[in-house]
Amino acid sequence: MQEPSAEDKRLARRARLVGIVIAVTMLLWMGAQWIGPKMGLEARFVFLFDLAALAAFFWALVVTYQIWRRRQDNEG
């Protein structure tokens, strides 16, 4: 079996980072949605958590697209 190239290892590291960001973002967002009303936070503050989660998910989408494009370029 052939050892993965440095580029493949780099892409795998980025993919793992994306997975971690998605999982942590989801957990933090769900926690904020649950804790916010219990702490009596106004809706506008809880909405900030929504925007932060959307930003993290958008970043993950962009990086995933970049990984996909690089893998397509490496194959052909």
N, C-alpha and C positions, 0 to 999 in steps of 0.2 A: 504494500500500500504506500502511496506517495504521501510525503509530509505536506501539510498545507503551506502555501506561500505566506510571506509576510503580509501581503495585501488581504488574503483570506482571514488571517488571524486578526488583523485590524478591523475588518468588517464584522467578524464574529464578536469582537469586543464592543463595537458600536451597537450591534443588535442586542447584546445582553444589557447594555446601558438603557436602550430604548424600552426593553421589557421591564427593567427595574423602575424606570420613570413612570411607565403606565401603571404598574401595580401600586407603587407608593402614592401616586396622584389619586388613584381611585380610592384607596383606603383613607387618605387624608380628607378627600372631598366628602366621602360618606360620613366620616367622623365629624366634620364641620357641620354637615346638614343635620346630624343628630344632636350635637352639643349646642349649636347656635340657639335654637329656641329654648332649650333648658337653661341657658345662661341669660336669657332675656335679651340677646343681641337683636338689634333692629335688622329689618330685612335688607337694608342697603349694605350692611356689613357682611351679612351672609352671602349677598350677591358678589362681593369681592372674591370670596372663595370660589364661586362659580367661574368668574373670569380668570382666576389663576389656574384653575383646572383646565379650562378651555385653552389657555396659552400653552400649558404643558402638553396637552394632547395634540395641539397643532404642531409644536416642536417635534414630537414623536412621529407624527405623520410625515413631516418634511424630511427628517433624518431617515426614516424607513424608505421613502422614495429615493433618497440619495444612495442608500445601500443597494436598493434594487437596480438603479441605473448603473452603478459601478460593477455590479455582478454581471449585468447584461453586456457591458463594455468588455469585461475580462473574458467572457465566453466567446465572443465573436470578434 
